[in-house]
Amino acid sequence: MDDSQCERRPCCEKSLHFPKRPECETRKVNVWQQVVASCSGAVVTSVLMTPLDVVKIRLQQQHHPFPKGECFYYHNGLMEHLCTACDLKKPCEWYQRPGNFTGTWDAMKKITAHEGVSSLWSGMTPTLVMALPATIFYFTIYDNLSGFLKKKIICRRATYPEKTTPPEWTAAMVAGTVARAIAVSVVSPVEMIRTKIQSQNMSYSEVRTAIRSSIQHKGLRSFYMGWTPTILRDIPFSAIYWAGYDFLKKSMTKGQRPDDAHFTVSFAAGAISGSVASVLTHPFDVIKTNSQVRIGKSGAELGKSMKTIAHELYSTRGSSAFYTGLLPRVIKVAPACAIMIGSYEYCKTFFHKRNKAAE
């Protein structure tokens, strides 16, 4: 590229005749700072969201005790984990401690007073150990790819105004799709094994036996059971979420750079886009959960396709089966998305200002 071409490009770094346009600038945050920002956001999300789920589970256990071996969902704000009720003959787990609660606020007060405040975060550490790397991986890939694509779009629009240029939210949509596809493909085998262990309370030797049986029937593909419905849920979720978030944030920050958005703007945009994405992708979440617990079963059960599983759900409970648990999921996902993206953006802004001051 020669200087004459650069002169036509306000976004080009070599431009000598055009001042930097605010929308062409991106926050200078290195990869390690992105990792710290996503890690901080993940921890904050888990710390704030976990107590609500712990109280919910304690209230459920009080009114309708979990039968031996029955599974329930534990949500740490980042991802759901299947937990299995303990044997009553063994020492009780945290969710089976006795309590006489009249409601959410009463449960929080009594748990804090009688068991200590740390009990509100029971079970968070082991789930966070698994969720944290996946969250960091996902957000770091998204942020770098999104920044790259947005810069290309903005520079094209500034250089060739006569040509059609896609809106900037499409960059966020593509980046979210690619980042989620990579993250899901990397963590899918681990999530599948974890789901099986927690859903059937299997020992590690039993898991090895189940894995060998699955490999005999379907080969290495058995490690990716549930991958297709996970992809069909998470990729549309990421595409809808990031496109909606980017569009809303830009709409709420007219007259200023979207990257300078206040925490409340990021929080609101994350909550709204997360809610919409949850509603639209929930049927795939139901199918995913039903698919992943089949590892180690008979060849007929193991070989069932996503279409077959969906047909069984519809035949048994009708269309309502695909929206089972929708409201609880939205109630959990919306604030979790808001807290995560708000904290993440806040940390990135902090690092950007620090880097700028050091220049």
N, C-alpha and C positions, 0 to 999 in steps of 0.2 A: 504494500500500500504506500503510495507516494504522498507528499504533503498536500498536493492539490486535491486529492481525494479526502484527506483528513480535514481540509478546510470546510468541506460540505457536511461534516459530521460533528454536530455539537457534543455528542457523547464520546467521541474518540479521544483517547488519552493524549494523542499527539496534536490535537487541535491547537492552533496558534492564534486563531482569530475569533474564537467563540468562548465566552465565559462558561464555566461549568453550570449546567442546569441542575436545580435542586432535585428534580425527579430522576436525573441520570446518576446521582450519587447513591451509593449503597453504604450501609454501615460497615466499617472496617472492623470485623471481628474474626479472629483466627479460629482454626478448628478446635483447639483446646479450650478456648473460651466458649465456643458453641457447646462442647461437651459438658463444661461446667454449668452452663445455663440450662441445658436440658436435664442434667442430673439434679440441679437445684429445683427446677420446676417439678420434676417427678417426686422428689422427696416432700416438697411442700404439699403437693396434691395428695399424696398418701397420708401425710400427717393430718391434714384437714378432713379427708373423706373417710378414713378408716373408722373413727369413733362412731359415725352414723351407722355404718354397716354392722359394727360390733353390737351396738344397742338393738338394732333391728333383729339380729340373730338371737340375742338373749331374750327379747320379747317373744319371738316365735317359739323358742324352746320352752318358755314358761307356759304359754297357752296351748301349744301343740308340740309336745316333746318329739324329737326326731326318733323314729324307730331305729333299731339296731341296723347299721349298714346303709341307712338312707343318706343320700347326698344332698348337700345344699350349697348354694353359691356364696362365696366370700369375695367381696369386691374392695380392693385397696385403693381405688381411684384411678388405677392405670390399666388393670385387666382383671377379669374374673377368674377365680380359682375354685375348683370343686373340692369340697371338704366332706369327709364321711364321719357320721356320728360314731362316737366311741362305744365300746362294749361296756355295759353298765357294771360288769363285774370288775372292770379295771378302774384305776383312778380316773376321775372325770376330767375331760378337757375343759378349756376355759368357757366354752359355750354351754356347758352343763352345770356350771356352778349355780347353787340355789339362789333365788331372788324373788322378791315379792314386789314387782314393779306395776305401777298404775299407768305409765306412759313413758314417752321418750325422755322428757326432761327429768322425771322421777327416777328413771333408770340411770341416767347419767350421774345424778347426785348420789344415789345409793351405791353405785359401783365405785365411784371416786371415794366415798366416805368409808366403805367397808373393805374394799379390795385394793385401794390405791389408785391414783390417777393413771398409772401405767396400764391398768387393765383395759382402759378404753382403746388401747392399741394392741390388744391381744392378737397374735397371729400375723402381725404386719411384717415382721422381719423376714421370715422365710419366703413370703410371697414377693416382697420387695426385691430380694436378691435375684429373683428370676425376671421380674418386670423391668428393673432398672437398665440392664444392658440393652434390652430390646428397644426401650424408649429412647435411649441415647443414640443408638444406631439409626433409628428411624428419623429422628429430628435432625440429626447432623446431615444425613443424606438429603433430606428434603430441603433444608436451608441452603445448602450449597448449590443444588440443582435449580432451585427456584430463583435464587439470585442471578445465576448465569442466564437462565431463560428470560427473566424479566429485563435484564440489561440488553439482550439481543432484541427484544420486542421494542423497547423504548428507543434504542438507537436506530432501528429500522424506521420507526414512525417519524423520528426527527430528521433522518437523512432523506427518506423517500415519502414525503407526506402525500404524494399523489397515489401511492400504492395502498392497497388494503392491508391493514395490520391487525392481528387478533388482539382482543383486550388483554390486559395484564393478568386478569384472574385465570386465564387459560394456562399461563405459566405455572401458577400455583397448583392448578388441577393436574397438569401433567407431572409435575414434580412430586406431588402427593401420591399419585398413582404408582410411579416408578419406585419411590422410596418404600411404600407399603409392600409392593410386590417382592422387593428384595428382602425386606425385613421378615415377611411371612415365610418366605422360602427358607430362610436361615433358621428361624426359631420353630418352624412347624414340627419337625421330628421331636424336639424336646417337649413341646406343648402336648403332643399326642401321647407321649409316654407319661407325662405328669397327669394328664386327664385320666388315663387308665388307672394309674396307681391310686388316685384320690377317689375315683368313682367306685372302685371295687375293693379298696383297702388291701391291695396286693403287696406281698413282700417282694424284695428285689429278685429272689430266685424264681418266684412265680411270674414276675415281669419278663425275665429272660426266657422262660418257657413259652409265655404268650407271644413274645416277639419272634422266637424261632418258629412257632406254629404259623404265625402270620406270614413270615417270609416264605415258608414252604408253599403256602397257598397263592400269595400274590407277589413274592419277591420283595425287592427293596422299595417297591411302591407302597408297601404296607406302612412305611415310616411317614408317608404323606397322606394317610387316611384323613379325610376332613380338609385336605389342602384346597380342593376345588371349592367347596362351600365357604371356606375361610377367605379365599381369594375373592369369591363372588360377593362376600359381605364386606371385607375390609377395603378392597380397591374402590368400589363405589362409595363407601363411607369416606375414604380419604379424599377422593375426587370431589365429592359434594362438600365435605367439610372445609377443605382448603380453598376451593373456589369461592364458597360462600363467605368464608372468613376474610379472604382477600378483598372481595367485592364490598362487604359490609364495612371493613376497616377503612377502605379508600373513600367510601361514601360518607363515613362519619368524620373524616379528616380532610374535607375539601378545603383547599387554600393552604395546606401544609403537606410536608412529606409524610406518607403513610407510616414510614419507619419511626417517625417521631410521635406516634400515637400514644396517648396517655394510657395508663394501666386499665382504667375503667372502659376505654374503648375496646381494647383487646379482650377484656373480660366479657363484655356484652356481645361482641362479634363471635367469640368462641362459644358462648352459651347458645346463641341462636342457631348458628350453623351446626353445632353438635346435636342439637335437638332434632333438626330437620333430617340430618344424615341418619340418626338413630331410627327414626320412624320409617324411612324409606328402605333401610337395609335389614330391619329386624327379622323378616322371614328367613333370610340366609343364616342368621345367628341361631335360630331354632334348629335348622337342618344341620348346621355344623356341629352343634352339641350332640345331636342324635347320632351323627356319623362317627365321631371320635371315640365313643365308648364301646365300639364293636371289635376292637383289636383283641385277638385271642379267642374269639368265638368260632363257631363252625364256619366251614367254607362258604356255605350259603349266606350266612349272616355277614361274613367278611366281604363277600363279593357284591353286596348290594350297592347299586349306584345311587347317586344323589337323587336322581329322578324317582327311583323306587322308594327311597326313604320318604321323599316328599309325598308320593302317592299314598304310602301307608299312613302318614300323619293326616292327610286329607280324608282318607277313608275312615279313620278311627274317630277323629274329632271335628272334621270339616275345616273350613277356611280359618276358623278361629284359632286352630292349632298353630298357625304361623305367626300369630300375634300374642301368644302366651307370654306373659311377663313383659309386655311392651312398656307399660307405665313405669314399673320399677326401674327398667333399663334407662328410660329417658330421664327419670329423676336422678339417677346416678351419673349418667354420661354427661348431661348438660353442665352441671357445676364442675365436674372433673375436667371437662374440656376447657371451661372458662378459667379455672384456677391454673391449669397446666400452661395454657398459651399466655395468660396474663403474666405469670411468673417468669416464663421463658423470655418473653419480649422485654420485661423489666430488666432482667439480668443482661440481656444483649445491649440494651440502651446504656446500662451502667458501664459495660466494658467498652462500648463505642466512645463514650465521653472520656473515659480514662485513657484510651489509646490516642484520642484526638488531642488531649491535653499534653500527652507525652511527646507529640510530634514537634 
